[in-house]
Amino acid sequence: MALLYQKTIFLTGGSTGIGWECAKAYAAAGANVVIAASSREQVEDAIKQLGPQHLGVECDVSNASDVEAAILQTITKYGRLDAIHNNAGIATPSKPLHETSDQEWNRLMDVNLKSVLFTTRFGFEALKQTKGCILNTSSLVGEIGQENHAAYTATKGAMNALTKSMALDYAPYNIRVNAVSPAGVWTPMLREWSKEQPNPASIEKYLDKIHPLGYCPEGDVIADACVFLLSDKARFITGTILPVSGGAELGYRRTY
């Protein structure tokens, strides 16, 4: 039987990048996928590709009423909620902290972190009924830091701590909470970040070299790990920040 057979998964930011790769992988594993994302056009296109049994919802994840409505729509359609994957995120701006504006800071915190508050608040009761799980998309930079990216790395460091605390809080309800932690992954967001760097032409080579396995991957490698973490195969795993990083966090290396 498929790993996620008939599970209903609420996936934020699922219309592009890692989220889209996860949406395809969840559908292939037998799940009902609900894509909640801010672009109506991208959401509609994603559902057109996935098939009519899945659901797309235009949703600003930093807006409480949007998230509440999207989760209600999910439960109304499928009668259950088995997993929430908090994948939506932004990475801009790429600059040190003192150059970050209040607006930039607040937007990062709202999209990358406050969205987790909202999905958990409005999905908790449904997850209790199914003994479901929560998965957060973090980043290796939340653990090791990153030059000229302070506010973004702060959101991912906070997400790691949040994941562990949520795992403790919700274990009595048999709700598992984990995070997946990529290093570099070729997504539209990473390509946008690359353009903001002092020497964009060298970024592809740099991103290949930071991974000991020798290349910067596409999002499918992350999606495969996410399928596992949301499945019953991971039924005794909670509070884990799983690196899917090609070994990028492993010690000092010569990269020349």
C-alpha positions as CSV (number, residue, x, y, z in Angstrom):
1,M,0.0,0.0,0.0
2,A,1.2,3.5,-0.7
3,L,2.9,5.2,2.2
4,L,0.4,8.0,2.5
5,Y,-2.7,6.2,1.3
6,Q,-5.8,8.4,1.9
7,K,-4.1,10.7,4.3
8,T,-5.1,14.4,4.0
9,I,-2.1,16.7,4.0
10,F,-2.3,20.5,4.3
11,L,0.7,21.9,2.5
12,T,1.6,25.6,2.6
13,G,3.7,27.0,-0.2
14,G,3.0,23.9,-2.2
15,S,2.7,25.4,-5.7
16,T,6.4,26.0,-6.4
17,G,9.9,24.9,-5.4
18,I,10.3,22.3,-2.6
19,G,6.6,22.5,-1.9
20,W,5.6,21.6,-5.4
21,E,8.0,18.6,-5.3
22,C,6.4,17.5,-2.0
23,A,2.9,18.0,-3.4
24,K,3.8,15.6,-6.3
25,A,5.4,13.1,-4.0
26,Y,2.5,13.1,-1.5
27,A,0.0,12.6,-4.3
28,A,2.1,9.7,-5.8
29,A,2.2,8.2,-2.3
30,G,-1.6,8.1,-2.2
31,A,-2.4,11.3,-0.2
32,N,-5.1,13.9,-0.7
33,V,-3.1,17.1,-1.0
34,V,-4.3,20.5,-0.1
35,I,-2.0,23.2,-1.5
36,A,-2.3,26.6,0.3
37,A,-0.4,29.3,-1.4
38,S,-0.6,33.0,-2.1
39,S,-0.8,32.9,-5.9
40,R,-4.2,31.9,-7.3
41,E,-2.8,31.2,-10.7
42,Q,0.0,29.0,-9.4
43,V,-2.4,27.1,-7.1
44,E,-4.9,26.5,-10.0
45,D,-2.1,25.3,-12.3
46,A,-0.7,22.9,-9.6
47,I,-4.1,21.3,-9.0
48,K,-4.7,21.0,-12.7
49,Q,-1.5,18.9,-12.8
50,L,-2.1,16.9,-9.7
51,G,-5.8,16.0,-10.4
52,P,-9.3,17.0,-9.3
53,Q,-9.2,14.8,-6.2
54,H,-6.8,17.4,-4.7
55,L,-7.6,20.8,-3.4
56,G,-6.0,24.2,-4.0
57,V,-6.7,27.2,-1.8
58,E,-5.5,30.8,-2.3
59,C,-4.1,31.7,1.1
60,D,-1.8,34.3,2.7
61,V,-0.2,32.1,5.4
62,S,0.6,35.2,7.5
63,N,-3.1,36.1,7.7
64,A,-5.0,34.2,10.5
65,S,-8.4,34.4,8.9
66,D,-7.0,33.0,5.6
67,V,-5.4,30.1,7.3
68,E,-8.5,29.3,9.4
69,A,-10.7,29.4,6.3
70,A,-8.3,27.1,4.3
71,I,-8.1,24.5,7.0
72,L,-11.9,24.6,7.5
73,Q,-12.2,24.1,3.7
74,T,-9.9,21.1,3.9
75,I,-11.8,19.4,6.7
76,T,-15.1,20.1,5.0
77,K,-14.0,18.4,1.8
78,Y,-12.1,15.4,3.2
79,G,-13.6,15.1,6.7
80,R,-10.2,14.8,8.3
81,L,-6.7,16.2,8.6
82,D,-3.7,13.9,8.9
83,A,-0.8,16.2,8.5
84,I,0.3,19.8,8.2
85,H,3.4,20.6,6.3
86,N,4.6,24.2,7.0
87,N,6.6,24.8,3.9
88,A,5.8,28.3,2.9
89,G,8.7,30.7,3.3
90,I,10.5,33.7,1.9
91,A,14.3,34.3,1.9
92,T,14.6,38.0,1.0
93,P,16.4,40.2,1.9
94,S,20.0,39.0,1.6
95,K,21.8,41.5,3.8
96,P,23.3,41.9,7.3
97,L,21.0,42.7,10.2
98,H,21.7,46.4,10.5
99,E,20.7,47.0,6.9
100,T,17.4,45.1,7.3
101,S,14.3,47.3,7.4
102,D,11.4,46.9,9.9
103,Q,9.2,45.9,7.0
104,E,11.6,43.2,5.8
105,W,12.1,41.8,9.3
106,N,8.3,41.7,10.0
107,R,7.5,40.1,6.7
108,L,10.1,37.3,7.2
109,M,8.8,36.6,10.7
110,D,5.2,36.6,9.6
111,V,5.6,34.3,6.7
112,N,8.2,32.0,8.0
113,L,7.1,31.7,11.6
114,K,3.8,33.2,12.4
115,S,2.3,31.0,9.7
116,V,3.2,28.0,11.9
117,L,1.3,29.5,14.8
118,F,-1.8,29.9,12.6
119,T,-1.8,26.4,11.0
120,T,-1.2,24.8,14.4
121,R,-3.9,26.9,16.1
122,F,-6.5,26.0,13.6
123,G,-5.5,22.5,12.7
124,F,-4.7,21.2,16.2
125,E,-8.2,19.7,17.1
126,A,-8.4,17.9,13.8
127,L,-4.8,16.5,14.2
128,K,-5.8,15.2,17.7
129,Q,-8.6,13.2,16.2
130,T,-6.3,11.5,13.6
131,K,-3.1,11.4,15.8
132,G,-1.5,13.2,12.9
133,C,1.7,15.0,12.5
134,I,3.3,18.3,11.7
135,L,6.3,18.9,9.5
136,N,8.2,22.1,9.2
137,T,10.6,23.1,6.4
138,S,13.7,24.5,8.0
139,S,17.1,25.1,6.6
140,L,20.7,24.1,7.6
141,V,21.5,27.8,7.9
142,G,19.2,27.9,11.0
143,E,21.9,25.7,12.7
144,I,25.2,27.0,11.2
145,G,24.3,30.6,10.2
146,Q,24.9,32.3,6.8
147,E,26.7,35.4,5.8
148,N,24.5,38.4,4.7
149,H,21.3,36.6,5.6
150,A,20.7,37.3,9.3
151,A,17.0,37.8,9.5
152,Y,16.2,34.7,7.4
153,T,18.6,32.5,9.4
154,A,16.9,33.8,12.6
155,T,13.6,32.5,11.4
156,K,15.0,29.0,10.7
157,G,16.9,28.8,14.0
158,A,13.6,29.7,15.7
159,M,11.8,27.1,13.6
160,N,14.2,24.4,14.9
161,A,13.6,25.4,18.5
162,L,9.9,25.6,17.8
163,T,9.8,22.2,16.3
164,K,11.4,20.6,19.4
165,S,9.0,22.4,21.8
166,M,6.0,21.5,19.7
167,A,7.1,17.9,19.7
168,L,7.1,17.9,23.5
169,D,3.8,19.7,23.8
170,Y,1.9,17.5,21.4
171,A,3.4,14.1,22.2
172,P,0.7,13.4,24.8
173,Y,-1.8,13.7,21.9
174,N,0.3,11.3,19.7
175,I,1.0,14.2,17.3
176,R,4.5,14.0,16.0
177,V,6.4,17.2,15.0
178,N,9.5,17.1,12.9
179,A,11.5,19.4,10.6
180,V,13.4,18.8,7.4
181,S,16.6,20.8,7.0
182,P,18.0,21.2,3.5
183,A,21.2,23.0,2.6
184,G,21.2,24.2,-1.0
185,V,18.3,23.1,-3.2
186,W,17.6,24.5,-6.7
187,T,14.3,26.3,-6.3
188,P,13.0,29.7,-7.7
189,M,13.7,31.1,-4.2
190,L,17.3,30.0,-4.3
191,R,17.8,31.4,-7.8
192,E,16.4,34.7,-6.5
193,W,18.8,34.7,-3.6
194,S,21.7,33.9,-6.0
195,K,20.9,37.0,-8.0
196,E,21.4,39.1,-4.9
197,Q,24.9,37.9,-4.2
198,P,28.0,39.9,-5.1
199,N,29.1,37.4,-7.7
200,P,26.0,35.6,-9.0
201,A,28.0,33.8,-11.8
202,S,30.0,31.8,-9.3
203,I,27.1,30.7,-7.1
204,E,26.3,27.5,-9.0
205,K,29.8,26.2,-8.6
206,Y,29.8,27.3,-4.9
207,L,26.5,25.5,-4.2
208,D,27.8,22.3,-5.8
209,K,31.0,22.4,-3.6
210,I,29.3,23.0,-0.2
211,H,27.7,19.5,-0.5
212,P,30.2,16.7,0.0
213,L,28.1,14.5,-2.3
214,G,29.2,16.9,-5.0
215,Y,26.1,18.6,-6.3
216,C,23.3,21.0,-5.4
217,P,20.1,18.9,-5.8
218,E,16.6,19.6,-7.0
219,G,13.7,19.5,-4.6
220,D,12.8,15.8,-5.2
221,V,15.4,14.7,-2.7
222,I,13.7,16.8,0.0
223,A,10.3,15.5,-1.0
224,D,11.3,11.9,-0.6
225,A,12.5,12.6,3.0
226,C,9.2,14.4,3.7
227,V,7.1,11.5,2.5
228,F,8.9,9.3,5.0
229,L,8.5,11.7,7.9
230,L,4.8,12.0,7.3
231,S,4.3,8.3,7.0
232,D,3.8,5.6,9.6
233,K,7.3,4.4,8.8
234,A,8.4,7.4,11.0
235,R,5.9,6.6,13.7
236,F,8.4,6.8,16.5
237,I,10.3,9.9,15.3
238,T,9.4,13.2,16.8
239,G,11.3,16.4,17.6
240,T,13.9,15.7,14.9
241,I,15.6,18.3,12.6
242,L,16.5,16.0,9.7
243,P,19.3,17.2,7.5
244,V,18.8,16.4,3.9
245,S,22.0,18.2,2.9
246,G,24.4,16.0,1.1
247,G,26.6,16.2,4.2
248,A,27.0,20.0,4.0
249,E,27.1,20.3,7.8
250,L,30.0,17.8,8.3
251,G,33.2,19.5,9.4
252,Y,35.9,21.5,7.6
253,R,36.7,20.6,4.0
254,R,38.9,21.8,1.2
255,T,36.7,23.0,-1.6
256,Y,39.5,23.9,-4.0
